[in-house]
Amino acid sequence: MTACFFTWSENVAITRAIKLVGRIGVLFASYAIYDKIINYGAVDNLKWKNHLSILLYASYLGLGFLSFLWSTDVGYSALQWFMTAQTTIFCYFFIKSIYILDEFFPGHNIRFFNLVGNTVFVLILVFIIGMWIDPDSFYRLTNGGEEARLGGYFMNPNELGMLAGLGVAGLLFEFYRKHYIGWTIFKLLILFYCLLETGSRSSLIGAFLIIGFHLKQLNDARIKIAVVVVMMVVMPIAVNKIIFKDGDSSRMEEVLSMTGRLPFWTALINEGLPREPLLGFGFMRIDYTDAFQSANTYAGKMTHNTFMQVLINLGFVGITIVAFQLSFLFRGISREKKDVKLMLYCLLIPLIINSVTEFGIFGESNYGILFYQLIIFYISFEKSDIITATQKIQLKKRRPDLIQDI
């Protein structure tokens, strides 16, 4: 599913075919795997928890659907909405499968963080190999050709950097279960190399924050000191190279203005928002035309800030729903077990940071939304001790050893 968000070909028809066939294919595959687990010897007796988080997200999608009535481009709003809804269904069955495996097959070795980390590693490895084989395709020239950033036409470098950060968040948990430590270190080095090559400031900050979160959990003082020493050596180099671009004074101005986004956001609030303040321009629309234009800033088709995107396309009603949804999501995560809480917070860090300057978790369809939905569903299910008579009959046929203990 993550791979289907990339632009694998410059041919528009091929790219659309990959996205359409691939995404629908893995959607059905997620249900097929869920059904396979049930038929193998399990029942779906999960119950909901943290209801307000999932209900408010459903309300956000519901408002987006209703916005077709007033959208300034119904076709585009509908396309974006259905792509977001499609990943929601995928995540629903994906997370359910993991929970059912945990309950009825406790000896399995599938772990959510491992799936995330390995998925990201495989995709990033494609780019690392590609940058050596075909640099013209895998690098994107920016700032008038002065800077080359990994991503090419396949993916926005900042989005690729965010993906690498998610991979770091997932793979670091392999150290807690001492799972193939050497192989895990190699994967992490590849991901950090990708982070440097993308030149993504926000993703680099996110990676350091994730490491800081894990550092707090360590009890071994020697390991803590070793990690801190390594970070003290690496951080100044990385910050100077990526964030301040070797001390270039013009790049310092870029950082202070959020690479020119602050004037754009100011114009959106002063000029765009007053036109449709309550319900916005429609799902993923930020103006009556395809791009917002102002005499005070550049023209743009998206806001480069997911919360600003919601404010403009769904108005004050939409941003209120999103604000409460986020607050109840964090409340739900805070109630989880320590290890689950740490995992979900670490996954959220690159997503939230990316949301401040790019598409983000409530923006146009991207894999940041996919991972955010996975987190929502991860805190929405829990084991239930209630098994219906029909489910007992199903278990008796396939798991007679298990039914005796129920």
N, C-alpha and C positions, 0 to 999 in steps of 0.2 A: 504493500500500500504506500509506503514511504517513497519507494522508487518511482511510483506513478506520478509524483508531483514534479519530477525533473523534466526538463525539455531535452529529450534524448536525440532529437533530430531537428535540423533547421527547416525541414519540410513540415509545414503546418499540418497537412493532412496526416502524415505519419505520427506526429506528436499527438494529435487529437485521437487517433486510433489507439495509440498506446494508453493514453489516459482513460479513454472510454472503456475499451475492452479490458485493460488491466485492472482498473478500479472496480468495475462490476464483477470481474472474475474473482478477485480476492474477497469481495463482499460475500459472494456466494460460498467461497471457500471457507470463510470464517464460520458461516452457519453449518457447512458440511462437517467441519471439524467438531463443532459443538454437538451436532447430532451424532457423530461417530462416537464421541465420548459417552453420551447417554446410552447409546445402543450397546456399547462395550460392557457396561455394568455400572451405571450411575443414574441418578434422577436429579432433576432441577428443583430442589427444595430451598433455594436461596431466598432470603427476604431482603427487603429494602431497608436502608438506614440513611441518615443524613438527607432526609427527604427534601429539605428546602434547597439544597445545592442543586440537585437534579431537576426539581420542579422549576426553579428560577431559570435554569439553562433551557428547559423546555419552553418557558415563557418567552425567553429571548428569541428562540427559533420561531415560536408562534407569532410574535410581533413582526419578525422578519417576513413571515409568510403573508400576514395581513397587509404588510407594506406594499405588496404587489398592487393594491388598490390605488395607491398614490405615488408609486415609484415613477421617477422621470425616465426610466428605461426598464420596463417590465421584463423584457427578455434577459437582460444582463442580471437583474436582481434574482430572477428565477433560477438562472444557471448557477449563480453563486450559492443560493440557498440550497438547491438540490445537491450540490457537491458537498456542502457542509452536513446536510442531513444524511447523505450516504456514508460519510465517515462515522457519523454518530451510530448508525446501525452496525457497522463493522466493529466499532469499539465495544458495543453492547455484548455481542456474542464472543468477542475476543477475551474480554475480562471475565465473563461468565465461565468460559472454558477453563481458565486458570483456577478460578475458585472451586469449580466442581472437581477438577483434578486434585486440588489440595484436600478436599473433603473425602473423596471416595478412593483416591489412589495416593495416600500420604507418602509413599516411598518414591514418587517420581522425582526427577532431577531438573524439571523445568522451572525456571525462575524468571519473573517479569523483568528484573533489572538486567539479567543475562541476555534475554531476548532483545531488549532495547540496545544494550551495548554492542552485541554482535551484529545486529542489523545496521547500526551506524558504522561500525568498523568496515563491513563489507562494502558499503556505499562509498565511504571515504577512501578506501583502498583503490577503488576504480579511479578516483580523481588523482590520487597520488601517482598511480601508474601512468594515467593519461597525461599528466603534466610533463612527464619525461618523454613519452612517446610522441605526443602531439601537443606541444605547448601552445600553438596558435589557437587551438580549439578549447583548451582547458584553462587558459588564462584570459582574464578580462582587463583591458587597458583602461585606466581611469586617470582623471586629472590631466587631460590633454595628452595622454600617452606616456606620462612620466612614471606611472605606477602600474605594475602588473599584479593582479589579484586572482587567486585560484577560484575557479567557478565557471569562467568562460560564458558561453551562451547557454550552458546546461542549467546553471543555477546562480542566483544572486549571491555574491561572496558573503554577505552578512547572513543570509539564510543558511548557507553552507557552514559558516562558522557556528551558528546556533546549533545546527545538527551535530557538529563535532562536540560541542559542550554537552549535549544530551548523552552522547556516547561516553564521555568522561564520567558523567553522573552515574551512568549504569555500570560501567566496568569497575569503578572504584570499590563497589560492594563485593567484588570477587575476592578481595583481600580478606574480608571478614570470614569467609568460609574456606580460605586458603586453597582456592581452586585454580590450578595451573598458573601459579604466580608469575613465572618467567614469560609465558605466553601473554598473560594479561599486561605485563609491563611493556612488552613489544607493541601491543595494540594501543596502549595509552600514548606511547611515543609517536606512533603514526598519527593519532588524533591531534596531539599537540603540534606536530609538524604541520598538519592541515590548518590548525588555528593560526599559526604564524603566516602561512602562505595566503590565507584569505585576507589578512590585514584587517580583520573585524575587531574594532575596539571593544564593542559591547560584549562580544563572545569571549574575548580574552578576560575581561573583568568578571564575567560569569564563571569562567573556569577557575579563577583564583578564589572566588567566593565559595564555590563547591568544595575545593580543597580545604578552605578554612573551616567549613562546616564539619568535614570529616576529621580535621585536626582536633577539634574540640572533643570528639568522641574517644580519641586515643588515650589509653591509660599508661602506655609505655613511654616514659620520659625520653629515652634514648631515640626512639623513632620520631617523636615530636621534634626534638632538637635537629635531627638529621633533615627532616622535611622543611623546617624553618630555614635552615642554612641553605638548602637547595633553592628555596623560594627567594631568599635574599639575594642570591646570585643571579637567578633567572629573571626575577620580576623587573629590576631596573632596565635590563637589556630589552625585555619584551615591551615594557611601557614606552621606552624611548623610541623603539623601532616601529611599533604599531600605533600607539596612541598619539605620541608627539612627532612621529615621522622624522626621526633624527634631528629634532630640535628646529625644524623649519618653522619660522615665525608665522607664515601664512597658515600652516596646519594648526598652529595653536589657536588662531582665530576660528578655524573650522570647529575645533573641539568646543570652544566657548559658545558658539552659535548652533551647536548640535548639527554640524555640517550643513548650515543654512536652513535648517528646519524651523527654527524659532520664528523667523519672519513669516514663514508659510502658515504656521499654526496661529500666529497673531491675526493674520488676514482672514483665516477661516472663521475664527471666533468673532471678529469685528464685522466681517462682510457676509460670510456664508451662513452662519448660525441664525442671525436675525431673520433670514428669509423663510426658514422652516424650523422654528425653535422647538416645537412640541414633539412632532413625529418624524422630522427629518425628510430627506429627499428620497427615501426608499432604501431597501437593503443593499448595502455596498455602493450607494450613490452619494456623491459629495457635492453635486451641483445639478442644475437643470440640464446642463450639457455634459459631454463625456469627461471634461476636465474643468477643475476650478481655476479660474483666471483672475488675477488682480494686478493692478498697476504697482503694487507694493512688494510683489514677490514673483517667483517663477510659477508657471502653470503646472498643475499636478493632477493625476487621475486617482491617486490615493493619498492618504494623509501622512503616511510614515509614522503613525502612532495609533495603536489599536483602539485606545480609549477615545481619542479624538475622532476616529473613524466611526465608532458607535454614536457618539454625540451628534455628528453631522448627518449620518444616514438613518438614525432612528430617534434623534432628538433627545430631549430631556427624559422622556419616558424610557427610552432604550438604555441610556446611561445609568438611570436609577436601578433598573433591573440588573444590569451587569455589575454595578457596585455591590448590591446586596448578594448577588450570586458568588462573587469573589470572596466576600466576607464570610459567607456560610461554608464555602469550600475550605478556607483556611481554618475555620472552626472545626470542620469535620476532620481535617488532617491532624489538627492538634490533639484530637481524641484517640488517634490510632496508637498502636504499640510503638515503642521507641524506634525500632529498626525500620518499620514501615513509614513512620513519620519522617525520619531522616531521608529515606529514599525519595519520597514524594516531594519534600522541600527541595532536595537537590535537583530533581527533574524540573521543578517549577522555576528555579533561578534563571536558567538560560531562556526559558519561555517568557518570563515576565520582563527581563532585560531587553530581549528582542522586541517585545511588544511596545516598548517606549519609542523605538526608532524605525520599526519596520511593520510588516503586515500584522504579525502578532496573533494572539489567541482569539480575537474577535474581528479580525480583518478579512480580506479576501482569501479565498481558499488556499491554504498552504499546510505543510505538515506540522507546523506549530499547533494548529487547531486539532489535528489528529492526536498529538501527544497530550494536549490539554484535556480532550475528551476521554482519553484513557485514564487520566488521573481522576476525573470526575466519577467515572464508573468504578474505579478502584476503591473509592470510599463509599460507594452506594450500595454494595452488597455485603451480606454477612451470612454465616451458616445458620440454618434453622434446624431445630430439633424435631420439627413437625414433618412427618411423612404421611401422605395420604394413603388410603387403602389401595388405590390404583398403583401408586408408586411402589408400595410394598410388593404387590404382585409382580411388577416389572423387575424389581430387585431379586425376588425369589427365583425367577427364571434364569437370571444371569449371574447373580451373586448369592447363592444359597448360604455360603459361609458368612456373608455379611449380614444377611437378614436375621440370623440367629441372635446377633448382638443388638438389634434394634428393638 
